[in-house]
Amino acid sequence: MEDKNKSKKQLISELFELRQRIAELEKSEVEGKQVKKAFIESEGRFQSLMEYLPGLSIQGYTSDGTILYWNKASKDVYGFSAEEAVGKNIQDLIIPEDLKPLFRESMVQAKQITGSGEFMPPTELMLLHKDGHLVPVYSIHTITFIEGNVPLFFCIDVDLSERRRAEQALQEEKKTLFAILEHQPVGIMLVGKNGKLQYINPEFTNITGYILQDIPVGRDWLNKAYPDSEYRKKVIGIWKKDMSSAEGKSIDREFIITCKDGQTKYAYLRTTHLSDYSITVLTDITRHIQAKEEREKLQTQLLHAQKIESIGQLAGGIAHDFNNIISAIMGYGEILKMKMDKDDPKRVYAEHILTSSQKAAGLTQSLLTFSRKQTIELKPYKVNDLIKAMEKLLRRLLSEDIDMEIMLEKTDVTIMADKAQIDQVLMNLAANARDAMQKGGRFVIETKKIKPDIEFLRTHGCDKQGEFALISVKDTGIGMDQKTKEQIFDPFFTTKEIGKGTGLGLSMVYGIVKQHDGFIDTYSDLGVGTTFHIYIPAIKTVEDEEKPETLEIMGGTETILVAEDNTELRNLTKMMLDMAGYTVVDAVDGEDAIKRFIEHKDKIDLLLFDVVMPKKNGKEVYEEIKKINPDIKVLFTSGYTGEVIIDKGIHNKTVNFIQKPLSSYNLLLKIREILNK
């Protein structure tokens, strides 16, 4: 615009200089005709040029406002043709009422000008169009004198309508853009090249808490959002590298920012670096990250549970056959021992056989317990009583250089528990603590009654709510690193030397606690020690008193129908019962058992049935026989897991049941108990 104006001014100046020259030459009578001719020629050229200058409205008028000249472009600007304008007063034609005083004042000032070609100060005006609307123009006025001292005014108006429309459109676009930025669901920050923050939107403030006055320059943002100097140094390094190598491109980064209230959040930042400024779009992804971490944690728990479940299924699958084999070993070992004199030197070998078979039976039970497929007897117990009952045994289990301390909650809490299994948990944890404190230390058992919040329970995969008994078992041993801590409940995982641990101790603890609808939290650091927090749901009832066992082990003369598909175990059972004085009728499967009962129905006093048998299972055979003799007594036995037994309709709370592997002691005791009722 300035270059155009300059050219126009230069053109007008040259024209005025030419006119002045002509005026001077006209004074000379000798050169008068030449001057007049030159004037006419130059006037023609000027007239042609003035008529066709695009976008420039040029008017010439006298000091009283009478229009003498009106170029074609003026019609485009004001709507009046030259025929309509020339001879009219410019004040009446295009000057609005509010500008007429200013126009007249300008004319008065112009009359004081004595030199041709002088310009009045340019200005922006709103002049009238033929149809009545106002036209914005940039107006330049100059004055020249003709016929000696008659002033002639020239006005050059540049139509600003398009520019104003463009400016208005730009303002509308800015307004729309600003509205969009103000209502974006993400934070937006605009930083100038000098590092000054030019704009932040409301969502940026919602996320971070900072307003523009808090962070006027980028340095303030960096210091407040990343208060840790090392982390801030890392962020700045990344930012500078991105800025230097990615002009015009968007770079995505994730950082942890500190908000105005001190809260930390995970932020996803997309920054676009341009030549004069950078735009950063900030999204709060804290929930996303937390959800991702939670999913990963739950996935890990799921994989762990699946791994535990698969090994539990393996344990359940081998339990039946393994229990039958162990039952045979134990039974024949007991018979061998009974056949020997007390002073027989070979008796020690029979005792070793029985001891080893007992350990093997315990290993099988550990597998079943860990897999949570072993049936349990739940009764109400006070937690403090369970701990007190185990105190002496635990002290003997620990070495002498380990101090044991028991800290019990004054307000006792009752849980539904299998006492033997809770005892097993305490013994296993005590044994682990002892092995972790080779040079002595401190072993603490503490009980509390607590009410965890729902989020804590959900995180630990527990769907129970309400009060829990908390049993904390602590040691000051060598502790564990994170990798070891993640594997401690895996079956067969052990940090002990070969031959010094089965790797089932903690997996069994895990299985028992899960069977009690509880969960375990573990805390451990190398060189500090380990703490196991065991959570078991509390109940409001009191525990049942245990009745001491008073039955004596003895034989009898009754007749017992034994149905067992395993030949060795059937023969062993028959042999044990024969030795105890009982008469035995044996059967190889379910249908054979029914047949044998019908043959001896008046003699048989007790049924000893394996639960799982070919052709008909033990429960089905029992139901058939009850139709013949409703009062017949029965004792079920099985080496299968609790799930399989229950599937066959047997539950040791409603019927007489004894789990394999069988010892002659337990079997004879149970038989006598049933027959004596």
VEXMISE-721735 format. One record per residue (C-alpha): residue number from 1; residue in one letter; x negated, y negated, z negated. Coordinates in steps of 0.2 Angstrom, whole numbers, plus 5000, padded with zeros to 4 digits. Example, Ala and Ser with C-alpha at 12.3 -4.5 7.8 and 13.67 -1.06 7.14 Angstrom:
   num   residuo     px     py     pz
     1         A   4938   5022   4961
     2         S   4932   5005   4964
// end
This chain:
   num   residuo     px     py     pz
     1         M   5000   5000   5000
     2         E   4986   4988   4996
     3         D   4977   4992   5012
     4         K   4993   4988   5022
     5         N   4996   4972   5012
     6         K   4978   4967   5015
     7         S   4980   4970   5034
     8         K   4997   4960   5035
     9         K   4989   4946   5025
    10         Q   4974   4946   5036
    11         L   4986   4946   5052
    12         I   4996   4931   5045
    13         S   4981   4922   5040
    14         E   4974   4923   5057
    15         L   4990   4918   5064
    16         F   4990   4902   5053
    17         E   4972   4898   5058
    18         L   4977   4899   5076
    19         R   4992   4888   5073
    20         Q   4981   4876   5064
    21         R   4969   4876   5078
    22         I   4983   4873   5091
    23         A   4989   4858   5080
    24         E   4972   4851   5081
    25         L   4970   4854   5099
    26         E   4987   4846   5103
    27         K   4980   4829   5096
    28         S   4968   4829   5111
    29         E   4977   4823   5126
    30         V   4964   4830   5137
    31         E   4966   4848   5131
    32         G   4985   4847   5127
    33         K   4991   4857   5142
    34         Q   4978   4871   5138
    35         V   4983   4871   5120
    36         K   5002   4872   5124
    37         K   4998   4886   5136
    38         A   4988   4895   5123
    39         F   5001   4893   5110
    40         I   5014   4900   5121
    41         E   5004   4915   5125
    42         S   4999   4918   5107
    43         E   5016   4915   5101
    44         G   5022   4928   5113
    45         R   5009   4940   5106
    46         F   5014   4936   5089
    47         Q   5032   4938   5092
    48         S   5030   4955   5100
    49         L   5019   4961   5085
    50         M   5031   4954   5072
    51         E   5046   4962   5080
    52         Y   5039   4980   5080
    53         L   5029   4981   5064
    54         P   5038   4997   5057
    55         G   5045   4995   5039
    56         L   5042   4976   5038
    57         S   5056   4964   5037
    58         I   5049   4947   5042
    59         Q   5059   4931   5041
    60         G   5055   4913   5045
    61         Y   5066   4899   5037
    62         T   5065   4880   5033
    63         S   5063   4872   5017
    64         D   5082   4871   5015
    65         G   5084   4890   5018
    66         T   5090   4889   5036
    67         I   5084   4905   5045
    68         L   5074   4902   5061
    69         Y   5067   4919   5063
    70         W   5073   4937   5059
    71         N   5064   4952   5066
    72         K   5072   4968   5071
    73         A   5065   4978   5056
    74         S   5075   4965   5045
    75         K   5091   4973   5052
    76         D   5085   4990   5045
    77         V   5082   4983   5028
    78         Y   5097   4971   5026
    79         G   5110   4976   5039
    80         F   5110   4959   5048
    81         S   5105   4958   5066
    82         A   5095   4943   5072
    83         E   5111   4935   5080
    84         E   5120   4937   5063
    85         A   5105   4929   5053
    86         V   5097   4915   5063
    87         G   5105   4899   5059
    88         K   5112   4905   5043
    89         N   5105   4900   5026
    90         I   5095   4914   5018
    91         Q   5102   4910   5001
    92         D   5119   4914   5007
    93         L   5114   4929   5017
    94         I   5103   4940   5006
    95         I   5099   4930   4989
    96         P   5110   4937   4975
    97         E   5118   4924   4963
    98         D   5106   4928   4949
    99         L   5090   4924   4960
   100         K   5097   4908   4969
   101         P   5090   4897   4955
   102         L   5073   4906   4956
   103         F   5073   4904   4975
   104         R   5077   4885   4974
   105         E   5063   4883   4961
   106         S   5051   4892   4972
   107         M   5056   4881   4987
   108         V   5052   4865   4976
   109         Q   5035   4872   4972
   110         A   5032   4877   4990
   111         K   5035   4859   4996
   112         Q   5020   4854   4985
   113         I   5008   4865   4995
   114         T   4999   4855   5008
   115         G   4988   4868   5017
   116         S   4995   4880   5030
   117         G   4992   4899   5027
   118         E   4993   4898   5008
   119         F   5002   4912   5000
   120         M   5014   4912   4985
   121         P   5012   4926   4972
   122         P   5020   4942   4978
   123         T   5034   4949   4968
   124         E   5046   4964   4968
   125         L   5064   4958   4971
   126         M   5082   4965   4972
   127         L   5090   4957   4988
   128         L   5107   4959   4995
   129         H   5111   4971   5009
   130         K   5125   4967   5021
   131         D   5137   4980   5013
   132         G   5134   4973   4996
   133         H   5121   4985   4988
   134         L   5105   4979   4982
   135         V   5089   4983   4991
   136         P   5072   4984   4981
   137         V   5058   4975   4991
   138         Y   5040   4970   4989
   139         S   5040   4952   4995
   140         I   5026   4941   5001
   141         H   5029   4922   5005
   142         T   5017   4910   5015
   143         I   5020   4893   5021
   144         T   5014   4884   5037
   145         F   5017   4866   5044
   146         I   5023   4862   5061
   147         E   5024   4846   5070
   148         G   5012   4838   5057
   149         N   5020   4840   5040
   150         V   5036   4850   5042
   151         P   5034   4866   5031
   152         L   5040   4883   5039
   153         F   5042   4897   5027
   154         F   5038   4915   5032
   155         C   5043   4930   5021
   156         I   5037   4948   5023
   157         D   5047   4961   5014
   158         V   5043   4979   5012
   159         D   5058   4990   5008
   160         L   5055   5000   4992
   161         S   5071   5010   4993
   162         E   5062   5026   4998
   163         R   5049   5024   4985
   164         R   5062   5020   4972
   165         R   5071   5036   4977
   166         A   5055   5046   4976
   167         E   5051   5039   4959
   168         Q   5069   5043   4953
   169         A   5068   5060   4960
   170         L   5051   5062   4951
   171         Q   5058   5056   4935
   172         E   5073   5068   4936
   173         E   5061   5082   4940
   174         K   5050   5077   4925
   175         K   5066   5076   4914
   176         T   5071   5094   4920
   177         L   5054   5101   4918
   178         F   5053   5093   4900
   179         A   5070   5101   4896
   180         I   5064   5118   4902
   181         L   5048   5117   4892
   182         E   5058   5111   4876
   183         H   5070   5126   4877
   184         Q   5057   5140   4882
   185         P   5057   5155   4870
   186         V   5037   5154   4870
   187         G   5025   5141   4863
   188         I   5018   5130   4876
   189         M   5002   5119   4873
   190         L   4995   5106   4886
   191         V   4977   5101   4883
   192         G   4969   5087   4893
   193         K   4951   5087   4900
   194         N   4945   5077   4885
   195         G   4951   5090   4873
   196         K   4966   5080   4867
   197         L   4983   5089   4865
   198         Q   4995   5080   4876
   199         Y   5011   5091   4872
   200         I   5017   5106   4862
   201         N   5035   5112   4863
   202         P   5047   5116   4849
   203         E   5044   5135   4850
   204         F   5025   5132   4848
   205         T   5029   5124   4831
   206         N   5042   5137   4827
   207         I   5028   5150   4829
   208         T   5013   5142   4821
   209         G   5021   5128   4810
   210         Y   5010   5115   4818
   211         I   5016   5099   4825
   212         L   5006   5088   4837
   213         Q   5001   5076   4823
   214         D   4993   5092   4814
   215         I   4982   5096   4829
   216         P   4979   5080   4840
   217         V   4964   5088   4848
   218         G   4959   5105   4853
   219         R   4945   5106   4839
   220         D   4958   5104   4826
   221         W   4968   5118   4833
   222         L   4953   5130   4834
   223         N   4948   5126   4816
   224         K   4966   5128   4809
   225         A   4971   5143   4819
   226         Y   4955   5152   4817
   227         P   4949   5147   4800
   228         D   4936   5161   4799
   229         S   4920   5154   4806
   230         E   4914   5170   4814
   231         Y   4931   5174   4822
   232         R   4932   5156   4828
   233         K   4915   5157   4836
   234         K   4920   5173   4845
   235         V   4937   5165   4851
   236         I   4928   5149   4857
   237         G   4915   5159   4866
   238         I   4929   5169   4875
   239         W   4938   5153   4879
   240         K   4923   5144   4886
   241         K   4919   5159   4897
   242         D   4936   5159   4904
   243         M   4937   5141   4907
   244         S   4921   5141   4917
   245         S   4925   5155   4928
   246         A   4944   5155   4931
   247         E   4949   5137   4936
   248         G   4967   5138   4943
   249         K   4969   5156   4937
   250         S   4978   5163   4922
   251         I   4969   5172   4909
   252         D   4978   5183   4896
   253         R   4971   5186   4878
   254         E   4976   5192   4862
   255         F   4970   5184   4846
   256         I   4975   5184   4828
   257         I   4980   5166   4823
   258         T   4983   5158   4806
   259         C   4999   5148   4804
   260         K   5001   5132   4795
   261         D   5009   5141   4780
   262         G   4994   5153   4779
   263         Q   5003   5168   4787
   264         T   4993   5177   4801
   265         K   5001   5183   4817
   266         Y   4996   5192   4832
   267         A   4997   5180   4847
   268         Y   4997   5184   4866
   269         L   4990   5168   4875
   270         R   4990   5165   4894
   271         T   4979   5151   4898
   272         T   4978   5142   4915
   273         H   4963   5131   4917
   274         L   4965   5117   4930
   275         S   4953   5102   4934
   276         D   4961   5090   4922
   277         Y   4970   5100   4909
   278         S   4974   5117   4903
   279         I   4991   5125   4899
   280         T   4992   5139   4886
   281         V   5008   5149   4884
   282         L   5009   5157   4867
   283         T   5019   5172   4863
   284         D   5021   5179   4845
   285         I   5018   5198   4847
   286         T   5017   5202   4828
   287         R   5032   5213   4828
   288         H   5027   5222   4844
   289         I   5010   5226   4837
   290         Q   5017   5231   4820
   291         A   5030   5242   4830
   292         K   5016   5249   4840
   293         E   5006   5253   4825
   294         E   5021   5261   4817
   295         R   5024   5271   4832
   296         E   5006   5277   4832
   297         K   5008   5281   4814
   298         L   5024   5291   4816
   299         Q   5017   5299   4831
   300         T   5002   5305   4821
   301         Q   5014   5311   4807
   302         L   5024   5320   4820
   303         L   5009   5329   4827
   304         H   5003   5333   4810
   305         A   5020   5340   4805
   306         Q   5020   5350   4822
   307         K   5003   5357   4818
   308         I   5008   5362   4801
   309         E   5024   5369   4807
   310         S   5016   5379   4821
   311         I   5004   5387   4808
   312         G   5018   5390   4796
   313         Q   5027   5400   4810
   314         L   5011   5409   4812
   315         A   5010   5413   4794
   316         G   5028   5418   4793
   317         G   5025   5430   4808
   318         I   5011   5439   4800
   319         A   5019   5439   4782
   320         H   5030   5454   4784
   321         D   5016   5466   4791
   322         F   5003   5459   4780
   323         N   5014   5461   4764
   324         N   5018   5479   4769
   325         I   4999   5483   4770
   326         I   4995   5474   4754
   327         S   5009   5483   4745
   328         A   5002   5500   4751
   329         I   4985   5495   4745
   330         M   4991   5489   4728
   331         G   5003   5504   4726
   332         Y   4990   5517   4730
   333         G   4977   5508   4719
   334         E   4989   5508   4704
   335         I   4993   5526   4707
   336         L   4974   5530   4708
   337         K   4971   5520   4692
   338         M   4985   5529   4683
   339         K   4978   5546   4688
   340         M   4961   5543   4681
   341         D   4956   5544   4663
   342         K   4953   5528   4654
   343         D   4934   5533   4652
   344         D   4932   5538   4670
   345         P   4917   5529   4678
   346         K   4927   5528   4695
   347         R   4941   5518   4687
   348         V   4932   5502   4689
   349         Y   4933   5505   4708
   350         A   4952   5506   4707
   351         E   4952   5490   4697
   352         H   4942   5481   4710
   353         I   4954   5487   4724
   354         L   4969   5480   4714
   355         T   4960   5464   4710
   356         S   4956   5461   4729
   357         S   4973   5466   4734
   358         Q   4980   5453   4721
   359         K   4969   5440   4729
   360         A   4975   5445   4746
   361         A   4994   5444   4740
   362         G   4990   5427   4733
   363         L   4983   5421   4749
   364         T   4998   5427   4759
   365         Q   5009   5417   4746
   366         S   4998   5402   4749
   367         L   5001   5403   4767
   368         L   5020   5404   4765
   369         T   5020   5390   4752
   370         F   5010   5378   4763
   371         S   5022   5382   4778
   372         R   5037   5379   4766
   373         K   5044   5395   4771
   374         Q   5042   5403   4754
   375         T   5058   5404   4743
   376         I   5058   5394   4727
   377         E   5067   5394   4711
   378         L   5072   5376   4707
   379         K   5077   5371   4689
   380         P   5078   5355   4680
   381         Y   5061   5351   4671
   382         K   5055   5336   4662
   383         V   5039   5330   4670
   384         N   5029   5327   4654
   385         D   5033   5345   4648
   386         L   5026   5352   4664
   387         I   5010   5342   4662
   388         K   5009   5347   4643
   389         A   5011   5365   4647
   390         M   4997   5365   4659
   391         E   4985   5355   4648
   392         K   4975   5369   4640
   393         L   4973   5379   4656
   394         L   4967   5363   4666
   395         R   4954   5359   4652
   396         R   4948   5377   4654
   397         L   4948   5375   4673
   398         L   4937   5359   4672
   399         S   4918   5360   4668
   400         E   4912   5354   4651
   401         D   4905   5338   4658
   402         I   4921   5331   4664
   403         D   4932   5321   4652
   404         M   4951   5324   4654
   405         E   4964   5312   4650
   406         I   4983   5313   4651
   407         M   4993   5297   4651
   408         L   5012   5301   4650
   409         E   5026   5289   4653
   410         K   5036   5286   4636
   411         T   5052   5287   4645
   412         D   5052   5305   4652
   413         V   5059   5309   4669
   414         T   5067   5325   4675
   415         I   5065   5333   4692
   416         M   5071   5349   4700
   417         A   5056   5360   4702
   418         D   5049   5377   4703
   419         K   5038   5377   4688
   420         A   5025   5390   4695
   421         Q   5023   5380   4710
   422         I   5021   5363   4701
   423         D   5008   5372   4690
   424         Q   4999   5378   4706
   425         V   4999   5360   4713
   426         L   4990   5354   4696
   427         M   4978   5368   4696
   428         N   4973   5365   4714
   429         L   4970   5347   4712
   430         A   4960   5350   4696
   431         A   4949   5363   4705
   432         N   4946   5350   4719
   433         A   4942   5337   4707
   434         R   4930   5348   4698
   435         D   4921   5352   4714
   436         A   4920   5334   4718
   437         M   4912   5330   4701
   438         Q   4896   5341   4701
   439         K   4888   5329   4689
   440         G   4902   5326   4678
   441         G   4915   5312   4678
   442         R   4933   5308   4672
   443         F   4949   5317   4677
   444         V   4966   5308   4673
   445         I   4984   5314   4675
   446         E   4997   5300   4673
   447         T   5016   5300   4675
   448         K   5028   5286   4678
   449         K   5046   5283   4683
   450         I   5047   5272   4698
   451         K   5060   5266   4711
   452         P   5051   5264   4728
   453         D   5058   5252   4741
   454         I   5066   5259   4757
   455         E   5052   5253   4768
   456         F   5039   5262   4758
   457         L   5050   5278   4758
   458         R   5053   5276   4777
   459         T   5034   5274   4780
   460         H   5031   5290   4771
   461         G   5044   5300   4780
   462         C   5056   5302   4765
   463         D   5074   5300   4767
   464         K   5078   5300   4749
   465         Q   5082   5285   4739
   466         G   5083   5280   4721
   467         E   5071   5284   4706
   468         F   5056   5296   4708
   469         A   5044   5304   4696
   470         L   5026   5299   4700
   471         I   5012   5311   4695
   472         S   4995   5302   4698
   473         V   4980   5314   4698
   474         K   4963   5304   4698
   475         D   4945   5309   4698
   476         T   4929   5299   4699
   477         G   4920   5311   4711
   478         I   4911   5308   4727
   479         G   4927   5303   4737
   480         M   4931   5304   4755
   481         D   4928   5294   4771
   482         Q   4943   5290   4782
   483         K   4940   5304   4794
   484         T   4940   5317   4780
   485         K   4955   5309   4772
   486         E   4965   5311   4788
   487         Q   4962   5330   4788
   488         I   4963   5336   4770
   489         F   4980   5343   4771
   490         D   4976   5353   4787
   491         P   4976   5371   4784
   492         F   4959   5379   4783
   493         F   4951   5363   4783
   494         T   4937   5362   4770
   495         T   4921   5352   4766
   496         K   4915   5366   4755
   497         E   4901   5378   4761
   498         I   4906   5394   4769
   499         G   4913   5407   4756
   500         K   4917   5393   4743
   501         G   4934   5388   4749
   502         T   4948   5394   4760
   503         G   4954   5377   4765
   504         L   4972   5381   4759
   505         G   4972   5372   4742
   506         L   4978   5355   4748
   507         S   4988   5362   4762
   508         M   4997   5372   4749
   509         V   4999   5356   4738
   510         Y   5006   5347   4753
   511         G   5019   5362   4757
   512         I   5025   5363   4738
   513         V   5028   5344   4737
   514         K   5037   5344   4753
   515         Q   5048   5359   4747
   516         H   5052   5348   4732
   517         D   5058   5334   4744
   518         G   5043   5323   4739
   519         F   5028   5316   4747
   520         I   5010   5312   4744
   521         D   5000   5296   4745
   522         T   4981   5298   4745
   523         Y   4968   5284   4741
   524         S   4949   5288   4742
   525         D   4933   5279   4745
   526         L   4915   5287   4746
   527         G   4906   5286   4729
   528         V   4922   5279   4720
   529         G   4933   5294   4718
   530         T   4950   5301   4724
   531         T   4968   5298   4718
   532         F   4983   5308   4723
   533         H   5000   5300   4720
   534         I   5014   5313   4720
   535         Y   5032   5307   4722
   536         I   5046   5319   4718
   537         P   5065   5313   4717
   538         A   5071   5312   4699
   539         I   5088   5318   4693
   540         K   5098   5314   4677
   541         T   5101   5331   4670
   542         V   5090   5339   4657
   543         E   5080   5355   4660
   544         D   5086   5373   4656
   545         E   5077   5382   4642
   546         E   5068   5397   4649
   547         K   5072   5413   4641
   548         P   5058   5424   4636
   549         E   5057   5441   4645
   550         T   5060   5455   4633
   551         L   5063   5470   4644
   552         E   5050   5484   4642
   553         I   5043   5493   4657
   554         M   5049   5511   4657
   555         G   5055   5524   4669
   556         G   5072   5533   4670
   557         T   5081   5548   4677
   558         E   5093   5540   4689
   559         T   5094   5543   4707
   560         I   5088   5529   4719
   561         L   5091   5528   4738
   562         V   5076   5520   4746
   563         A   5078   5513   4764
   564         E   5061   5507   4771
   565         D   5056   5508   4790
   566         N   5037   5507   4786
   567         T   5032   5526   4783
   568         E   5017   5522   4771
   569         L   5027   5510   4761
   570         R   5042   5522   4760
   571         N   5031   5536   4754
   572         L   5022   5525   4742
   573         T   5038   5519   4734
   574         K   5045   5536   4733
   575         M   5029   5542   4724
   576         M   5029   5527   4711
   577         L   5048   5531   4707
   578         D   5044   5550   4706
   579         M   5030   5546   4694
   580         A   5042   5535   4683
   581         G   5055   5550   4682
   582         Y   5067   5544   4695
   583         T   5075   5555   4708
   584         V   5073   5547   4726
   585         V   5083   5549   4742
   586         D   5074   5541   4756
   587         A   5080   5534   4773
   588         V   5070   5528   4788
   589         D   5082   5515   4795
   590         G   5099   5507   4792
   591         E   5110   5520   4799
   592         D   5100   5534   4791
   593         A   5103   5525   4774
   594         I   5122   5526   4777
   595         K   5121   5544   4781
   596         R   5110   5548   4767
   597         F   5122   5539   4755
   598         I   5137   5548   4761
   599         E   5128   5564   4758
   600         H   5123   5560   4740
   601         K   5137   5547   4735
   602         D   5141   5554   4719
   603         K   5123   5555   4713
   604         I   5116   5538   4719
   605         D   5114   5525   4705
   606         L   5104   5511   4714
   607         L   5100   5506   4732
   608         L   5083   5500   4735
   609         F   5084   5492   4753
   610         D   5071   5483   4764
   611         V   5081   5468   4771
   612         V   5075   5469   4789
   613         M   5077   5487   4796
   614         P   5080   5495   4813
   615         K   5098   5498   4819
   616         K   5106   5490   4803
   617         N   5098   5477   4791
   618         G   5099   5480   4772
   619         K   5113   5468   4769
   620         E   5124   5476   4783
   621         V   5121   5493   4776
   622         Y   5125   5487   4758
   623         E   5142   5480   4764
   624         E   5146   5497   4772
   625         I   5142   5507   4756
   626         K   5152   5494   4745
   627         K   5167   5500   4755
   628         I   5164   5518   4748
   629         N   5158   5513   4731
   630         P   5161   5494   4726
   631         D   5151   5495   4710
   632         I   5135   5502   4718
   633         K   5120   5492   4712
   634         V   5107   5486   4724
   635         L   5089   5478   4724
   636         F   5083   5470   4741
   637         T   5065   5468   4745
   638         S   5056   5460   4760
   639         G   5039   5454   4766
   640         Y   5047   5441   4778
   641         T   5048   5423   4774
   642         G   5063   5415   4765
   643         E   5071   5408   4781
   644         V   5072   5426   4789
   645         I   5079   5433   4773
   646         I   5092   5420   4771
   647         D   5097   5422   4790
   648         K   5100   5440   4785
   649         G   5112   5435   4772
   650         I   5101   5438   4757
   651         H   5098   5424   4744
   652         N   5089   5428   4728
   653         K   5100   5417   4718
   654         T   5116   5428   4722
   655         V   5108   5445   4724
   656         N   5094   5455   4716
   657         F   5079   5452   4726
   658         I   5060   5456   4724
   659         Q   5047   5449   4736
   660         K   5033   5460   4744
   661         P   5019   5464   4741
   662         L   5026   5475   4727
   663         S   5016   5480   4712
   664         S   5023   5496   4702
   665         Y   5024   5485   4687
   666         N   5036   5472   4694
   667         L   5046   5485   4704
   668         L   5049   5496   4689
   669         L   5053   5481   4678
   670         K   5066   5475   4690
   671         I   5074   5492   4693
   672         R   5075   5495   4674
   673         E   5083   5478   4672
   674         I   5096   5481   4685
   675         L   5101   5498   4679
   676         N   5102   5493   4661
   677         K   5115   5479   4665
// end
